Amino acid sequence: MHLKHRLRDATLAGLAAFTAVIILSYLKSWTHFMVLSAPLGATLVLLLLLPSAPLSRPKHVILGHLLTTILSVLGLQFIPDPMIGLAVCFGLSFTLMVLTDTLHPPAGANPILIYLADPELAPMDFILPTLFGTLFMVGFASIYHYIFTHRRYPFGPKIAKTNKTEEHLQNHSDITKTKRAP
């Protein structure tokens, strides 16, 4: 990629990240719950800079974060030893994300974040911010890519569009070859 395009893309992504963090920071003061966390920051890196990566798909982002958050909240409630609870939740998060096809690397940090937070918080004080934050990030990435990359997020690898005439000629050629074969 040409340096000029790289500089433009890097600058746009940096400005978008700045904008997302400002919005979420102000939302914290309005809603009185934290919707921004380190794992969500890492998620935004993937969504803005690696949007076609399989682990950047909305399903992986939203469900991966929710799964690890809910699992960690349950661990806080039912495993009395915090070191054992963290280890169980951290390991089980990996296993469950793989088994449910919701693997999202930044979500793997949620058990650590939750176990380092105030254990007296209500479960919904973890779950609602995670849900809102991931929905915001996916929506923000969709808008960003629509405006600045002119592509719809989520998107995967580009599929070559074939010309209808070329496709028809290819099919006709295949049929002709089949008829001539002994």
Phi and psi in degrees as GROMACS dihedral restraints (atoms count N, CA, C in turn):
[ dihedral_restraints ]
;  ai    aj    ak    al  type     phi  dphi    fc
    3     4     5     6     1   -64.5    20    10
    4     5     6     7     1   144.5    20    10
    6     7     8     9     1   -56.6    20    10
    7     8     9    10     1   -39.2    20    10
    9    10    11    12     1   -61.8    20    10
   10    11    12    13     1   -42.9    20    10
   12    13    14    15     1   -69.9    20    10
   13    14    15    16     1   -38.6    20    10
   15    16    17    18     1   -63.4    20    10
   16    17    18    19     1   -42.8    20    10
   18    19    20    21     1   -63.4    20    10
   19    20    21    22     1   -42.7    20    10
   21    22    23    24     1   -62.7    20    10
   22    23    24    25     1   -48.5    20    10
   24    25    26    27     1   -62.9    20    10
   25    26    27    28     1   -41.8    20    10
   27    28    29    30     1   -65.3    20    10
   28    29    30    31     1   -41.4    20    10
   30    31    32    33     1   -66.2    20    10
   31    32    33    34     1   -44.1    20    10
   33    34    35    36     1   -62.6    20    10
   34    35    36    37     1   -43.3    20    10
   36    37    38    39     1   -64.4    20    10
   37    38    39    40     1   -40.4    20    10
   39    40    41    42     1   -64.0    20    10
   40    41    42    43     1   -42.4    20    10
   42    43    44    45     1   -66.4    20    10
   43    44    45    46     1   -37.6    20    10
   45    46    47    48     1   -64.8    20    10
   46    47    48    49     1   -43.2    20    10
   48    49    50    51     1   -61.7    20    10
   49    50    51    52     1   -42.8    20    10
   51    52    53    54     1   -57.6    20    10
   52    53    54    55     1   -47.7    20    10
   54    55    56    57     1   -62.4    20    10
   55    56    57    58     1   -44.9    20    10
   57    58    59    60     1   -62.1    20    10
   58    59    60    61     1   -42.8    20    10
   60    61    62    63     1   -67.7    20    10
   61    62    63    64     1   -39.7    20    10
   63    64    65    66     1   -61.3    20    10
   64    65    66    67     1   -47.2    20    10
   66    67    68    69     1   -59.6    20    10
   67    68    69    70     1   -48.2    20    10
   69    70    71    72     1   -67.8    20    10
   70    71    72    73     1   -32.8    20    10
   72    73    74    75     1   -66.2    20    10
   73    74    75    76     1   -42.5    20    10
   75    76    77    78     1   -68.8    20    10
   76    77    78    79     1   -34.5    20    10
   78    79    80    81     1   -61.7    20    10
   79    80    81    82     1   -33.8    20    10
   81    82    83    84     1   -60.5    20    10
   82    83    84    85     1   -43.4    20    10
   84    85    86    87     1   -70.9    20    10
   85    86    87    88     1   -27.5    20    10
   87    88    89    90     1   -83.4    20    10
   88    89    90    91     1   -38.7    20    10
   90    91    92    93     1   -96.5    20    10
   91    92    93    94     1   -17.3    20    10
   93    94    95    96     1    66.0    20    10
   94    95    96    97     1    23.3    20    10
   96    97    98    99     1  -138.0    20    10
   97    98    99   100     1   149.6    20    10
   99   100   101   102     1   -80.3    20    10
  100   101   102   103     1   114.8    20    10
  102   103   104   105     1  -104.9    20    10
  103   104   105   106     1    -0.1    20    10
  105   106   107   108     1  -115.8    20    10
  106   107   108   109     1   132.5    20    10
  108   109   110   111     1  -144.7    20    10
  109   110   111   112     1   166.7    20    10
  111   112   113   114     1   -58.2    20    10
  112   113   114   115     1   -44.6    20    10
  114   115   116   117     1   -60.4    20    10
  115   116   117   118     1   -36.4    20    10
  117   118   119   120     1   -71.1    20    10
  118   119   120   121     1   -30.8    20    10
  120   121   122   123     1   -63.0    20    10
  121   122   123   124     1   -42.9    20    10
  123   124   125   126     1   -65.7    20    10
  124   125   126   127     1   -35.1    20    10
  126   127   128   129     1   -61.7    20    10
  127   128   129   130     1   -42.3    20    10
  129   130   131   132     1   -63.3    20    10
  130   131   132   133     1   -35.6    20    10
  132   133   134   135     1   -57.2    20    10
  133   134   135   136     1   -47.8    20    10
  135   136   137   138     1   -64.0    20    10
  136   137   138   139     1   -43.1    20    10
  138   139   140   141     1   -67.9    20    10
  139   140   141   142     1   -35.5    20    10
  141   142   143   144     1   -85.4    20    10
  142   143   144   145     1   -37.6    20    10
  144   145   146   147     1  -103.4    20    10
  145   146   147   148     1   -23.6    20    10
  147   148   149   150     1  -131.6    20    10
  148   149   150   151     1    54.8    20    10
  150   151   152   153     1   -67.6    20    10
  151   152   153   154     1   -22.3    20    10
  153   154   155   156     1   -91.1    20    10
  154   155   156   157     1    -0.9    20    10
  156   157   158   159     1   -65.2    20    10
  157   158   159   160     1   138.4    20    10
  159   160   161   162     1   -56.2    20    10
  160   161   162   163     1   -33.6    20    10
  162   163   164   165     1   -80.2    20    10
  163   164   165   166     1     0.1    20    10
  165   166   167   168     1   -97.7    20    10
  166   167   168   169     1     2.3    20    10
  168   169   170   171     1   -68.3    20    10
  169   170   171   172     1   148.5    20    10
  171   172   173   174     1   -52.9    20    10
  172   173   174   175     1   -40.1    20    10
  174   175   176   177     1   -57.4    20    10
  175   176   177   178     1   -45.2    20    10
  177   178   179   180     1   -68.4    20    10
  178   179   180   181     1   -42.0    20    10
  180   181   182   183     1   -64.4    20    10
  181   182   183   184     1   -57.1    20    10
  183   184   185   186     1   -70.0    20    10
  184   185   186   187     1   -52.6    20    10
  186   187   188   189     1   -72.5    20    10
  187   188   189   190     1   -33.5    20    10
  189   190   191   192     1   -62.2    20    10
  190   191   192   193     1   -45.8    20    10
  192   193   194   195     1   -65.9    20    10
  193   194   195   196     1   -44.0    20    10
  195   196   197   198     1   -65.2    20    10
  196   197   198   199     1   -42.2    20    10
  198   199   200   201     1   -60.0    20    10
  199   200   201   202     1   -48.2    20    10
  201   202   203   204     1   -69.7    20    10
  202   203   204   205     1   -33.3    20    10
  204   205   206   207     1   -69.0    20    10
  205   206   207   208     1   -48.7    20    10
  207   208   209   210     1   -63.1    20    10
  208   209   210   211     1   -42.2    20    10
  210   211   212   213     1   -60.2    20    10
  211   212   213   214     1   -42.4    20    10
  213   214   215   216     1   -68.6    20    10
  214   215   216   217     1   -38.2    20    10
  216   217   218   219     1   -62.8    20    10
  217   218   219   220     1   -42.5    20    10
  219   220   221   222     1   -64.1    20    10
  220   221   222   223     1   -38.9    20    10
  222   223   224   225     1   -61.7    20    10
  223   224   225   226     1   -41.3    20    10
  225   226   227   228     1   -60.9    20    10
  226   227   228   229     1   -36.7    20    10
  228   229   230   231     1   -75.7    20    10
  229   230   231   232     1   -36.3    20    10
  231   232   233   234     1  -113.7    20    10
  232   233   234   235     1   -10.4    20    10
  234   235   236   237     1  -113.7    20    10
  235   236   237   238     1   107.3    20    10
  237   238   239   240     1   -65.9    20    10
  238   239   240   241     1   -34.9    20    10
  240   241   242   243     1   -83.5    20    10
  241   242   243   244     1   115.8    20    10
  243   244   245   246     1   -63.5    20    10
  244   245   246   247     1   -33.4    20    10
  246   247   248   249     1   -68.9    20    10
  247   248   249   250     1   -43.0    20    10
  249   250   251   252     1   -67.1    20    10
  250   251   252   253     1   -42.9    20    10
  252   253   254   255     1   -58.8    20    10
  253   254   255   256     1   -46.3    20    10
  255   256   257   258     1   -62.0    20    10
  256   257   258   259     1   -46.1    20    10
  258   259   260   261     1   -62.4    20    10
  259   260   261   262     1   -43.4    20    10
  261   262   263   264     1   -63.1    20    10
  262   263   264   265     1   -48.7    20    10
  264   265   266   267     1   -65.1    20    10
  265   266   267   268     1   -39.6    20    10
  267   268   269   270     1   -64.0    20    10
  268   269   270   271     1   -49.3    20    10
  270   271   272   273     1   -67.5    20    10
  271   272   273   274     1   -43.0    20    10
  273   274   275   276     1   -66.7    20    10
  274   275   276   277     1   -31.2    20    10
  276   277   278   279     1   -59.4    20    10
  277   278   279   280     1   -44.2    20    10
  279   280   281   282     1   -60.7    20    10
  280   281   282   283     1   -49.6    20    10
  282   283   284   285     1   -59.7    20    10
  283   284   285   286     1   -48.2    20    10
  285   286   287   288     1   -68.7    20    10
  286   287   288   289     1   -36.1    20    10
  288   289   290   291     1   -63.9    20    10
  289   290   291   292     1   -39.6    20    10
  291   292   293   294     1   -67.4    20    10
  292   293   294   295     1   -47.1    20    10
  294   295   296   297     1   -64.7    20    10
  295   296   297   298     1   -31.1    20    10
  297   298   299   300     1   -95.3    20    10
  298   299   300   301     1     4.0    20    10
  300   301   302   303     1    55.0    20    10
  301   302   303   304     1    45.9    20    10
  303   304   305   306     1  -127.5    20    10
  304   305   306   307     1    27.9    20    10
  306   307   308   309     1   -61.8    20    10
  307   308   309   310     1   124.3    20    10
  309   310   311   312     1  -145.1    20    10
  310   311   312   313     1   106.0    20    10
  312   313   314   315     1   -50.1    20    10
  313   314   315   316     1   -44.9    20    10
  315   316   317   318     1   -60.3    20    10
  316   317   318   319     1   -29.6    20    10
  318   319   320   321     1   -66.1    20    10
  319   320   321   322     1   -23.1    20    10
  321   322   323   324     1   -62.6    20    10
  322   323   324   325     1   -20.2    20    10
  324   325   326   327     1   -83.6    20    10
  325   326   327   328     1   -10.8    20    10
  327   328   329   330     1   -58.8    20    10
  328   329   330   331     1   -42.6    20    10
  330   331   332   333     1   -58.6    20    10
  331   332   333   334     1   -40.0    20    10
  333   334   335   336     1   -64.4    20    10
  334   335   336   337     1   -47.0    20    10
  336   337   338   339     1   -59.1    20    10
  337   338   339   340     1   -45.8    20    10
  339   340   341   342     1   -68.4    20    10
  340   341   342   343     1   -40.5    20    10
  342   343   344   345     1   -71.4    20    10
  343   344   345   346     1   -23.2    20    10
  345   346   347   348     1   -84.9    20    10
  346   347   348   349     1   -15.8    20    10
  348   349   350   351     1   -78.9    20    10
  349   350   351   352     1  -178.9    20    10
  351   352   353   354     1   -68.2    20    10
  352   353   354   355     1   114.5    20    10
  354   355   356   357     1   -69.2    20    10
  355   356   357   358     1    -9.0    20    10
  357   358   359   360     1   -86.2    20    10
  358   359   360   361     1    -5.6    20    10
  360   361   362   363     1   -66.8    20    10
  361   362   363   364     1   147.0    20    10
  363   364   365   366     1   -69.4    20    10
  364   365   366   367     1   149.4    20    10
  366   367   368   369     1   -52.7    20    10
  367   368   369   370     1   -38.5    20    10
  369   370   371   372     1   -68.8    20    10
  370   371   372   373     1   -19.1    20    10
  372   373   374   375     1   -71.1    20    10
  373   374   375   376     1   -13.8    20    10
  375   376   377   378     1  -100.2    20    10
  376   377   378   379     1   -42.9    20    10
  378   379   380   381     1   -72.1    20    10
  379   380   381   382     1   -47.6    20    10
  381   382   383   384     1   -62.1    20    10
  382   383   384   385     1   -45.8    20    10
  384   385   386   387     1   -62.1    20    10
  385   386   387   388     1   -36.0    20    10
  387   388   389   390     1   -65.3    20    10
  388   389   390   391     1   -46.0    20    10
  390   391   392   393     1   -62.0    20    10
  391   392   393   394     1   -50.2    20    10
  393   394   395   396     1   -62.5    20    10
  394   395   396   397     1   -44.4    20    10
  396   397   398   399     1   -62.2    20    10
  397   398   399   400     1   -43.0    20    10
  399   400   401   402     1   -70.1    20    10
  400   401   402   403     1   -39.3    20    10
  402   403   404   405     1   -62.9    20    10
  403   404   405   406     1   -41.0    20    10
  405   406   407   408     1   -61.3    20    10
  406   407   408   409     1   -46.8    20    10
  408   409   410   411     1   -62.0    20    10
  409   410   411   412     1   -42.9    20    10
  411   412   413   414     1   -66.0    20    10
  412   413   414   415     1   -44.0    20    10
  414   415   416   417     1   -63.5    20    10
  415   416   417   418     1   -42.7    20    10
  417   418   419   420     1   -62.4    20    10
  418   419   420   421     1   -44.2    20    10
  420   421   422   423     1   -63.2    20    10
  421   422   423   424     1   -37.5    20    10
  423   424   425   426     1   -62.3    20    10
  424   425   426   427     1   -46.0    20    10
  426   427   428   429     1   -65.8    20    10
  427   428   429   430     1   -45.4    20    10
  429   430   431   432     1   -56.6    20    10
  430   431   432   433     1   -50.4    20    10
  432   433   434   435     1   -69.3    20    10
  433   434   435   436     1   -33.8    20    10
  435   436   437   438     1   -64.2    20    10
  436   437   438   439     1   -42.6    20    10
  438   439   440   441     1   -79.6    20    10
  439   440   441   442     1   -46.2    20    10
  441   442   443   444     1   -99.5    20    10
  442   443   444   445     1   -28.8    20    10
  444   445   446   447     1  -106.9    20    10
  445   446   447   448     1    -6.0    20    10
  447   448   449   450     1    57.2    20    10
  448   449   450   451     1    33.2    20    10
  450   451   452   453     1  -130.6    20    10
  451   452   453   454     1   154.0    20    10
  453   454   455   456     1   -85.6    20    10
  454   455   456   457     1   131.7    20    10
  456   457   458   459     1   -97.3    20    10
  457   458   459   460     1   138.5    20    10
  459   460   461   462     1   -80.3    20    10
  460   461   462   463     1   146.7    20    10
  462   463   464   465     1  -138.6    20    10
  463   464   465   466     1   151.6    20    10
  465   466   467   468     1  -110.1    20    10
  466   467   468   469     1  -159.7    20    10
  468   469   470   471     1   -62.8    20    10
  469   470   471   472     1   144.8    20    10
  471   472   473   474     1   -67.0    20    10
  472   473   474   475     1   137.6    20    10
  474   475   476   477     1  -105.2    20    10
  475   476   477   478     1   126.9    20    10
  477   478   479   480     1   -64.1    20    10
  478   479   480   481     1   129.8    20    10
  480   481   482   483     1   -85.2    20    10
  481   482   483   484     1   132.0    20    10
  483   484   485   486     1  -100.8    20    10
  484   485   486   487     1   145.6    20    10
  486   487   488   489     1   -74.8    20    10
  487   488   489   490     1   135.2    20    10
  489   490   491   492     1   -57.2    20    10
  490   491   492   493     1   -39.8    20    10
  492   493   494   495     1   -64.9    20    10
  493   494   495   496     1   -45.5    20    10
  495   496   497   498     1   -61.0    20    10
  496   497   498   499     1   -41.7    20    10
  498   499   500   501     1   -63.8    20    10
  499   500   501   502     1   -42.3    20    10
  501   502   503   504     1   -64.2    20    10
  502   503   504   505     1   -44.8    20    10
  504   505   506   507     1   -62.9    20    10
  505   506   507   508     1   -40.4    20    10
  507   508   509   510     1   -63.6    20    10
  508   509   510   511     1   -44.9    20    10
  510   511   512   513     1   -62.9    20    10
  511   512   513   514     1   -41.4    20    10
  513   514   515   516     1   -63.3    20    10
  514   515   516   517     1   -41.9    20    10
  516   517   518   519     1   -62.6    20    10
  517   518   519   520     1   -41.6    20    10
  519   520   521   522     1   -64.3    20    10
  520   521   522   523     1   -40.7    20    10
  522   523   524   525     1   -65.7    20    10
  523   524   525   526     1   -43.3    20    10
  525   526   527   528     1   -61.7    20    10
  526   527   528   529     1   -44.0    20    10
  528   529   530   531     1   -63.0    20    10
  529   530   531   532     1   -36.9    20    10
  531   532   533   534     1   -68.2    20    10
  532   533   534   535     1   -39.9    20    10
  534   535   536   537     1   -67.2    20    10
  535   536   537   538     1   -34.7    20    10
  537   538   539   540     1   -77.5    20    10
  538   539   540   541     1   -23.3    20    10
  540   541   542   543     1   -65.8    20    10
  541   542   543   544     1   137.1    20    10
